[in-house]
Amino acid sequence: MRAEKPTLLGVQEALADQAEFVARALGGDYRWVGRGRGPGGGESCPLFYDAERLEMLDWQQAALSDHPTSPGSTSWGNVIPRIMVSATFVDRATARHFMAVNTHFDHLSARSRLRSAQAVGRLVSTGNLPAVVTGDLNAGVKSAPLRVLLEDGRLAETWDVSRAHESEEWGTFPNYKRPLRNGKRLDWILASPAFRVDRAAINAQLHAGRWASDHLPVQAVMVLREAGGSE
């Protein structure tokens, strides 16, 4: 993480000690937001950001349910609470504002995944800002949740629109095994058309001979265009 120095990082399934480990690994210039998904804490979807580059203006966490302000609530067929964390930032270098959303959809309930995608889509549509969505959607490339998020061109899949790829198109859920080329992709970075995507990658690097997670990190280098299309 110190080598990559991400401006923005979305993490899923992070317990408190794991989120703190990520914060230490990133270094002192980073801050993060996000709480556990249950009423008493638990796994979270924190957003980490480089506070030297980005100023956070506000943030919120919502349950993916009919009761978004009720921590731990479930409504759509998911037994495990699911959440999205969103934040509004201003880029100190360019003064551009944008929204970031980080989320983790349910792994069992197709209905919950679809309703969750609709909730994220509404947030992006009503935010009136360029948006980046990061998440383990537990949904593949031709899935209904991904179609919902990409409909009307409000978001694009960054691998598809990137000018260059810096890795193979690995499946993102190798489950601690060797990744497969063109395997199933469950993890996504989506971005508004206001972003030009220069490079994208699915990072299959081993660390000390071990996998850091059962999922592979997905990465993108993007430039936020000025209103009207200039950069």
C-alpha positions, -999 to 999 in steps of 0.1 A, spaced: 0 0 0 29 24 7 42 16 -28 9 22 -45 1 53 -25 -36 54 -35 -54 87 -33 -86 68 -25 -90 32 -12 -122 13 -6 -119 -18 16 -146 -44 23 -151 -69 52 -127 -51 74 -128 -58 111 -115 -30 134 -80 -44 138 -78 -49 100 -88 -13 93 -62 -1 118 -36 -23 100 -45 -7 67 -42 28 82 -8 20 96 4 6 63 -8 36 44 10 61 68 3 93 86 -11 113 57 -42 91 54 -76 93 71 -106 70 70 -143 69 76 -168 40 81 -183 20 110 -191 -16 115 -222 -28 97 -241 -40 128 -256 -20 157 -226 -30 178 -199 -28 151 -184 -57 132 -172 -58 96 -170 -25 78 -165 -9 44 -141 19 52 -130 46 28 -93 56 32 -81 88 16 -49 108 12 -57 138 34 -28 157 18 -45 155 -16 -82 153 -7 -103 173 17 -133 154 29 -164 177 31 -189 152 45 -196 115 47 -224 91 56 -230 54 61 -263 38 52 -277 3 56 -287 -14 24 -323 -20 35 -356 -3 37 -343 14 69 -310 29 58 -305 49 90 -310 19 112 -276 1 118 -278 -36 113 -311 -35 95 -319 -60 67 -349 -61 44 -342 -76 10 -335 -113 17 -300 -108 31 -294 -123 66 -261 -104 70 -264 -66 72 -250 -48 42 -239 -12 39 -226 16 17 -202 43 28 -202 75 8 -182 107 11 -178 140 -8 -143 153 -14 -126 183 -30 -93 176 -47 -68 201 -32 -48 201 -65 -76 210 -88 -105 222 -66 -128 197 -83 -155 180 -61 -166 144 -64 -184 116 -46 -169 83 -36 -191 53 -26 -177 20 -12 -199 -10 -7 -203 -48 -3 -234 -66 -16 -248 -98 -3 -233 -131 -14 -265 -152 -12 -296 -131 -21 -299 -120 -57 -328 -98 -47 -307 -80 -21 -279 -75 -47 -303 -59 -71 -320 -37 -46 -285 -27 -33 -275 -17 -68 -306 4 -72 -298 21 -39 -263 29 -49 -275 41 -83 -300 65 -67 -273 79 -45 -250 85 -75 -279 100 -96 -290 124 -69 -255 135 -58 -251 157 -88 -213 152 -87 -189 130 -106 -188 97 -87 -165 67 -81 -180 35 -68 -158 8 -54 -171 -25 -41 -173 -63 -38 -206 -66 -56 -207 -104 -55 -219 -100 -91 -203 -108 -124 -199 -89 -156 -233 -98 -171 -252 -96 -138 -284 -76 -132 -268 -54 -104 -239 -44 -127 -264 -36 -155 -284 -14 -131 -253 6 -121 -241 10 -157 -275 19 -172 -280 53 -189 -242 58 -189 -241 73 -155 -212 50 -146 -186 31 -166 -166 1 -157 -130 14 -154 -113 -18 -169 -135 -15 -200 -128 22 -207 -92 23 -195 -66 35 -220 -42 8 -208 -42 -24 -188 -13 -31 -165 -22 -67 -157 -40 -98 -171 -78 -98 -168 -77 -120 -137 -107 -133 -119 -110 -113 -87 -120 -141 -63 -93 -168 -64 -100 -177 -28 -63 -179 -18 -55 -199 -49 -36 -190 -81 -57 -165 -100 -73 -175 -133 -72 -154 -165 -107 -143 -175 -120 -158 -143 -151 -145 -126 -149 -109 -115 -169 -98 -85 -150 -67 -75 -154 -34 -94 -144 2 -98 -170 22 -116 -167 59 -125 -187 87 -140 -179 97 -176 -163 129 -161 -133 107 -153 -107 97 -179 -93 63 -170 -57 61 -179 -47 27 -164 -64 -2 -148 -52 -34 -132 -62 -64 -112 -33 -69 -88 -22 -105 -84 10 -98 -66 20 -122 -37 33 -107 -5 59 -127 14 46 -158 -5 11 -153 7 -21 -138 -5 -33 -108 14 -70 -116 8 -93 -142 -8 -101 -114 -33 -76 -95 -56 -74 -58 -54 -87 -39 -84 -70 -6 -93 -74 24 -116 -56 56 -123 -80 83 -133 -81 120 -141 -112 141 -133 -120 162 -163 -131 198 -160 -168 206 -166 -173 207 -204 -147 180 -210 -113 198 -205 -86 183 -183 
